[in-house]
Amino acid sequence: MKRALAVLLLLFVPAAAAAKDAAAAEKARKAVAAEVAKYASACAAAGAKAEGLRAAAEAGSLDAEAPGLAEAKERLDALEGDAATADAAAKKQRAASGPALAKLYDKLVTAEGDDTTAATEALLRAVAWDPKPRAGAVKKRADEATEANRPWEGARLMARLRAADSDGTKAGKYDASDVDLGKSNKLMLGSSEHLLVAWVSLPKSWKKGGRYPVMIGVEGAGSNFQGYFGGLCSSRGSRDVIAVTPVTLSNTNALDQKTYPMYPQAVLDEHRDQMKRCEFDGAGVEAILADLRARFGAEEKCFGTGFSGGGMFTYWRLFRTPEKVRGIAPACGNFLPQVATGAPKAPEGGGPPIHLMTGEKDPHRVHTHGDPNQPGIEDQTNWAEAALKDLGYTHVRRTMFPGVGHDSLQGKAWEFVDEVLSGKWK
């Protein structure tokens, strides 16, 4: 997974940083590793075990035989833990060593040349040691990727920039542009920990310091994620709720690069199994939600709705992490019994509110695509209802809307949110 993540974090270096020979790059890596090992040794002397081990791992990733690295590891391993003064000592040492180390990484960026993946890693590590001269350049390149219709590259690069520039992130340095994009329904977020990306919209009334409910809306098999997201935001109206549409794998049938240019083919090949897709989506969505909680006041428990194939993940998330769900309203949603296999019992009190929504005129109501061998939405919703009952979920309502076909029912999903938030759900 980490290798796949790196593949998609391509950062195109300027023409001046043309390809250098492998020997030059190796020399630059060894030079950085030696200096990072010295820093790890200084941390050991100061009793800063955690920071020293992090630095030792960084040095080892560049050159396992870096001078002084083995000795630094021995000294760090011998420490029982961080000394009381470890944080202050590490901060002082980092301030002293950071600028020089960042300049060595700058040389490595140039030496890596056309190896854009390695150059990206080196540049972000330079930012971590000394962000001020470099963070702006990384931000600019992320913006350029987004403007070139590769928002996923920009989203992932920004996620890694926020991780590298931790002080800037804590100070809200990267929030203003995301707030503007979020309020315009144009924000795509990524994570430094996972490949999944998601469209995110902040309510127009969003203010720093507030607390906001979240609605996770999952597109169906058509995989028009941005289009579905646009509808979700439009139907939200003036509600003070954060809207999220993740670019999921579990919502559709075939996985191909034309539909998913943001994910490597190797990742698509790895997730042919439906449950593996749900696991991929689940881990990725949680990474996005963690960022939304840290930076934008998102509440811990989220609402969910999923159209057609998007119902699969909506159900899966409920059954796997009911403690994180405030309520769900699947819309003409698909369901497979294995989604509930091994799931825990509903939380005390019968679990969160659930509204199972279907359409009277749904062409897939009886048979999927008219195939008599493929159970339709009605039977699948019966299975879901039975699974909910078996697991002890009691706050369940089922509605078949007259005259409605195979529809995302986003307006009805928002009405469900209104009922729950107002305490009127019965």
NUDO-709312 format. One line per field, with one value per residue (C-alpha): residue number from 1; y, z, x. Coordinates in Angstrom, 2 decimals. Example, Ala and Ser with C-alpha at 12.3 -4.5 7.8 and 13.67 -1.06 7.14 Angstrom:
nr <- c(1|2)
north <- c(-4.50|-1.06)
up <- c(7.80|7.14)
east <- c(12.30|13.67)
This chain:
nr <- c(1|2|3|4|5|6|7|8|9|10|11|12|13|14|15|16|17|18|19|20|21|22|23|24|25|26|27|28|29|30|31|32|33|34|35|36|37|38|39|40|41|42|43|44|45|46|47|48|49|50|51|52|53|54|55|56|57|58|59|60|61|62|63|64|65|66|67|68|69|70|71|72|73|74|75|76|77|78|79|80|81|82|83|84|85|86|87|88|89|90|91|92|93|94|95|96|97|98|99|100|101|102|103|104|105|106|107|108|109|110|111|112|113|114|115|116|117|118|119|120|121|122|123|124|125|126|127|128|129|130|131|132|133|134|135|136|137|138|139|140|141|142|143|144|145|146|147|148|149|150|151|152|153|154|155|156|157|158|159|160|161|162|163|164|165|166|167|168|169|170|171|172|173|174|175|176|177|178|179|180|181|182|183|184|185|186|187|188|189|190|191|192|193|194|195|196|197|198|199|200|201|202|203|204|205|206|207|208|209|210|211|212|213|214|215|216|217|218|219|220|221|222|223|224|225|226|227|228|229|230|231|232|233|234|235|236|237|238|239|240|241|242|243|244|245|246|247|248|249|250|251|252|253|254|255|256|257|258|259|260|261|262|263|264|265|266|267|268|269|270|271|272|273|274|275|276|277|278|279|280|281|282|283|284|285|286|287|288|289|290|291|292|293|294|295|296|297|298|299|300|301|302|303|304|305|306|307|308|309|310|311|312|313|314|315|316|317|318|319|320|321|322|323|324|325|326|327|328|329|330|331|332|333|334|335|336|337|338|339|340|341|342|343|344|345|346|347|348|349|350|351|352|353|354|355|356|357|358|359|360|361|362|363|364|365|366|367|368|369|370|371|372|373|374|375|376|377|378|379|380|381|382|383|384|385|386|387|388|389|390|391|392|393|394|395|396|397|398|399|400|401|402|403|404|405|406|407|408|409|410|411|412|413|414|415|416|417|418|419|420|421|422|423|424|425|426)
north <- c(0.00|2.44|1.75|2.41|5.66|6.81|6.07|8.58|11.31|12.30|15.72|17.00|18.62|21.63|21.13|22.41|19.36|17.01|13.37|12.77|9.53|6.94|7.46|11.11|10.21|7.49|9.91|12.47|9.85|8.74|12.33|12.95|9.63|10.40|13.74|12.31|9.58|12.32|13.91|10.55|10.22|13.70|12.72|9.64|11.83|14.12|11.24|11.85|8.21|8.52|11.30|9.53|6.28|8.17|9.81|6.51|4.93|7.85|7.51|3.75|4.16|6.16|4.15|1.17|1.43|5.16|6.11|6.17|4.76|1.40|3.09|5.57|2.71|0.89|3.98|4.63|1.01|1.20|4.09|3.02|5.87|9.60|11.74|14.45|17.05|15.06|17.26|20.48|18.89|17.42|20.73|22.57|19.98|20.00|23.78|23.57|20.68|21.20|23.88|22.05|18.74|20.34|21.73|18.26|16.97|19.79|18.36|14.91|16.27|17.53|14.33|12.15|13.94|12.24|9.82|11.98|9.62|9.71|13.46|13.96|11.97|13.94|17.28|16.46|15.31|18.64|20.39|18.37|19.60|23.22|24.15|27.90|28.07|24.98|24.53|27.27|25.60|22.28|24.02|25.66|22.32|20.79|23.67|23.15|19.46|20.35|23.02|20.46|18.27|15.93|16.93|13.61|14.36|17.77|16.31|13.68|16.08|18.54|15.75|14.88|18.54|18.96|15.91|17.20|20.74|19.78|23.19|24.95|22.54|23.10|26.85|26.42|27.47|25.29|25.72|28.97|27.69|24.43|26.40|28.46|25.33|23.49|26.24|26.23|22.43|22.03|20.49|17.07|15.72|12.97|11.38|10.78|7.33|5.97|6.18|6.99|10.52|12.21|15.24|17.44|20.37|22.66|24.48|28.16|29.03|27.07|28.80|27.70|26.28|25.01|21.43|20.01|16.82|14.87|13.18|10.51|10.12|7.19|7.08|4.01|1.79|4.63|5.99|9.62|10.69|14.40|14.48|12.63|14.95|17.99|16.69|15.94|19.50|21.06|19.10|19.92|23.53|25.68|22.82|23.15|19.71|18.71|16.63|13.94|11.76|9.27|7.83|4.27|0.89|-1.07|0.80|-0.65|-3.82|-3.55|-1.62|0.07|3.00|4.95|5.17|5.35|7.35|8.31|4.74|2.55|-0.45|-2.69|-1.43|-2.01|-5.54|-6.22|-5.33|-7.49|-9.10|-7.10|-7.32|-6.25|-3.23|-2.35|-2.68|-0.37|2.15|1.89|2.58|5.44|7.09|6.94|8.69|11.48|11.81|12.08|15.11|16.64|16.24|17.72|20.72|21.39|20.38|17.28|15.25|11.72|10.00|10.42|10.06|7.95|7.43|5.30|5.03|1.62|0.08|2.79|1.11|-1.65|0.54|2.38|-0.91|-2.20|0.81|0.51|-3.18|-2.85|0.40|1.13|3.33|5.77|5.99|8.56|7.19|5.76|6.04|3.73|4.70|1.81|0.26|-3.01|-5.44|-8.76|-10.97|-11.23|-7.50|-8.44|-11.65|-11.49|-8.09|-7.23|-6.80|-3.42|-0.94|-0.67|0.90|-0.68|1.20|4.37|5.36|3.60|4.47|1.90|3.81|2.24|3.29|1.83|2.20|1.02|-1.12|-3.19|-3.65|-7.33|-8.40|-6.61|-5.54|-7.78|-10.94|-13.51|-15.04|-11.74|-10.74|-7.15|-4.25|-5.49|-8.87|-7.29|-4.82|-7.76|-9.34|-6.11|-5.74|-9.31|-8.82|-5.64|-7.45|-10.40|-8.05|-6.13|-2.90|-1.61|1.97|0.88|2.34|1.13|3.30|2.59|5.96|6.00|6.81|6.81|4.83|3.87|7.11|8.46|10.11|12.68|15.06|12.31|11.43|15.03|14.97|11.89|13.88|16.67|14.22|12.72|16.07|17.51|14.46|13.72|10.31|7.68)
up <- c(0.00|0.88|-2.46|-4.27|-2.33|-3.39|-7.03|-6.99|-5.24|-8.37|-8.08|-11.34|-10.65|-12.74|-15.96|-14.21|-11.96|-14.88|-14.39|-12.65|-12.59|-9.97|-8.27|-7.57|-6.02|-3.89|-2.69|-1.74|0.15|2.14|3.03|4.38|6.24|8.00|9.28|10.38|12.25|14.06|15.05|16.34|18.41|19.87|20.80|22.59|24.58|25.52|26.59|23.74|22.89|20.76|18.56|18.30|17.14|14.53|13.23|13.27|11.14|8.71|8.44|7.97|5.14|3.28|4.20|6.55|7.01|7.78|10.00|13.66|13.06|14.75|17.82|18.00|17.89|20.71|22.90|22.12|22.78|26.14|27.29|29.27|27.85|27.27|29.93|31.55|29.49|26.23|24.38|25.09|24.26|20.98|19.98|20.64|18.75|15.84|15.58|15.44|12.98|10.83|8.36|7.45|7.06|4.87|2.57|2.23|1.27|-1.31|-2.94|-2.89|-4.66|-7.47|-7.55|-7.87|-11.13|-13.16|-10.36|-9.35|-6.61|-4.84|-5.41|-3.81|-0.74|-0.40|-0.77|1.84|4.24|3.65|4.58|7.78|8.83|7.75|6.17|5.72|2.41|0.96|2.09|-0.20|-3.24|-2.37|-1.89|-5.30|-6.97|-5.26|-6.57|-10.06|-10.00|-8.94|-11.64|-14.20|-13.35|-11.10|-7.77|-6.19|-6.69|-5.15|-2.27|-1.40|-1.74|0.60|3.10|3.16|3.38|6.43|8.00|7.22|8.45|11.75|13.36|10.38|10.44|14.14|13.49|10.76|8.01|5.39|6.45|4.75|1.18|2.16|3.81|0.65|-1.52|0.96|1.00|-2.82|-2.97|-4.71|-1.98|-2.45|0.59|0.80|3.62|4.24|5.56|2.88|-0.86|-0.69|-1.58|-0.97|-2.04|0.95|1.34|4.36|5.13|4.15|7.84|8.85|11.51|13.28|16.72|15.85|15.92|12.83|11.97|8.97|6.17|4.20|0.83|-1.30|-5.07|-6.87|-9.62|-12.15|-10.19|-11.07|-7.72|-8.41|-9.89|-6.92|-4.59|-6.37|-5.86|-2.19|-1.62|-3.57|-1.68|1.65|1.28|4.29|6.74|8.96|8.04|6.43|3.30|2.25|-0.86|-0.79|-4.03|-3.02|-4.63|-3.04|-4.91|-8.37|-10.37|-12.63|-11.44|-14.20|-14.62|-16.80|-13.90|-11.21|-12.54|-8.96|-7.98|-9.45|-11.47|-8.97|-6.21|-8.35|-9.15|-5.46|-4.52|-6.74|-3.71|-2.42|1.26|0.57|-1.22|1.85|4.03|1.70|1.73|5.48|6.36|3.87|5.05|8.67|7.67|5.98|8.95|11.34|9.39|9.37|13.14|13.74|11.45|10.82|13.94|12.49|15.00|15.85|14.85|11.21|9.16|6.04|2.85|-0.12|-3.50|-5.18|-4.98|-2.47|-0.05|0.37|2.18|4.08|5.56|6.04|8.06|10.30|10.97|11.52|13.53|14.90|17.60|14.87|13.17|14.04|11.54|8.01|5.15|2.26|-0.98|-3.28|-1.76|-2.59|0.24|0.49|3.58|4.08|4.89|8.26|8.80|12.08|12.96|16.65|18.22|18.05|20.71|23.89|23.24|19.82|17.85|15.75|13.62|10.24|7.32|4.52|1.44|-1.85|-4.92|-6.12|-9.78|-9.40|-12.50|-10.29|-7.59|-8.36|-10.40|-10.93|-14.58|-15.23|-14.65|-12.90|-11.37|-9.71|-6.64|-6.87|-4.42|-2.68|-1.75|-0.83|1.45|3.01|3.75|5.26|7.42|8.66|9.49|11.41|13.41|14.17|15.49|17.70|15.77|16.71|15.41|11.85|9.43|5.87|3.22|-0.41|-2.05|-4.59|-8.18|-7.44|-9.62|-8.99|-7.24|-4.82|-2.78|-1.45|-0.41|1.64|3.20|4.37|5.78|7.75|9.13|10.13|12.02|13.92|14.78|15.96|18.10|16.12|14.78|16.04)
east <- c(0.00|2.80|4.45|1.19|0.78|4.19|3.39|0.56|2.56|4.42|6.01|7.43|10.79|11.87|13.81|16.93|16.81|17.47|18.32|21.63|23.56|22.78|26.13|25.34|22.00|23.60|26.26|23.62|21.56|24.61|25.44|21.94|21.90|25.17|23.86|20.52|22.42|24.38|21.10|19.82|23.00|22.48|18.92|20.27|22.66|19.77|17.50|15.03|14.40|11.23|12.61|15.95|14.38|12.34|15.51|17.41|14.67|14.89|18.66|18.40|15.90|18.55|21.63|21.50|25.29|25.38|28.36|27.38|23.90|24.47|26.00|23.10|20.58|22.39|22.31|18.66|17.67|19.41|17.19|14.13|12.11|12.11|13.73|11.61|13.47|13.30|10.79|12.66|16.01|14.75|13.19|16.44|18.50|16.05|16.23|20.01|20.25|17.16|18.31|21.52|19.72|17.07|19.77|21.27|17.83|17.60|20.73|19.15|16.05|18.28|20.33|17.24|16.47|13.76|12.90|9.98|8.76|12.13|12.40|8.98|10.01|13.25|11.48|8.86|11.56|13.33|10.09|9.88|13.34|12.92|9.56|9.82|11.70|10.04|6.44|5.17|6.72|5.08|1.73|2.10|2.75|-0.26|-2.39|-0.99|-1.92|-5.47|-5.75|-4.53|-7.55|-5.59|-7.16|-6.23|-2.51|-2.96|-4.99|-2.40|0.50|-1.22|-1.91|1.78|2.73|0.50|2.14|5.63|4.97|3.35|3.86|2.30|-0.62|-1.24|-1.23|-3.86|-1.47|-3.15|-6.75|-7.76|-7.57|-9.30|-12.10|-12.60|-12.63|-14.84|-17.45|-17.41|-17.91|-14.54|-12.41|-10.85|-9.03|-6.45|-4.51|-0.83|-1.79|-4.13|-4.79|-8.49|-9.54|-12.88|-14.87|-15.70|-18.08|-18.21|-21.46|-21.45|-21.79|-18.69|-16.58|-13.43|-14.16|-17.63|-18.89|-20.55|-22.45|-21.17|-23.07|-21.17|-22.88|-21.73|-22.25|-23.59|-22.22|-22.09|-19.12|-19.89|-18.49|-18.28|-21.77|-23.25|-21.36|-22.77|-26.29|-25.61|-24.39|-27.26|-29.92|-28.24|-29.33|-28.43|-28.03|-24.95|-23.61|-20.31|-20.89|-18.40|-18.39|-15.49|-14.13|-14.94|-14.29|-17.14|-19.90|-19.35|-18.65|-15.60|-12.56|-10.57|-8.23|-10.65|-13.07|-10.39|-7.41|-6.59|-5.69|-2.91|-4.00|-2.20|-4.50|-7.58|-6.39|-5.80|-9.38|-11.55|-13.19|-16.17|-15.25|-11.67|-13.10|-15.16|-12.06|-10.12|-12.96|-13.40|-9.78|-9.62|-12.82|-11.64|-8.40|-10.39|-12.73|-9.78|-8.55|-12.04|-12.28|-8.83|-9.20|-12.86|-14.78|-16.43|-18.40|-17.25|-20.50|-21.51|-24.67|-24.55|-26.50|-25.57|-27.24|-27.55|-24.06|-23.16|-25.51|-22.93|-20.41|-23.15|-24.35|-20.79|-19.71|-22.77|-22.20|-18.45|-18.35|-21.85|-20.33|-19.25|-22.65|-25.32|-27.80|-28.01|-30.49|-29.52|-31.32|-32.31|-29.21|-27.51|-26.84|-25.01|-25.44|-21.66|-21.62|-23.10|-21.11|-19.22|-20.66|-21.12|-24.52|-26.18|-25.08|-27.12|-30.49|-31.00|-28.39|-28.71|-31.73|-31.97|-34.23|-34.34|-35.50|-36.63|-38.61|-41.90|-40.90|-37.31|-36.52|-34.22|-36.83|-37.59|-34.57|-31.27|-31.07|-34.10|-32.05|-34.27|-31.14|-30.18|-32.25|-33.40|-33.39|-36.54|-35.05|-31.72|-33.48|-35.34|-31.94|-30.67|-33.78|-33.42|-29.74|-30.54|-33.20|-30.92|-28.23|-30.63|-31.13|-34.57|-34.79|-35.51|-38.04|-38.64|-40.29|-41.10|-41.67|-44.55|-43.66|-39.90|-37.50|-33.89|-33.01|-30.43|-33.22|-30.78|-33.53|-35.18|-31.82|-31.43|-34.96|-33.89|-30.93|-33.32|-35.53|-32.63|-31.01|-34.32|-35.07|-38.26|-37.18|-39.56)
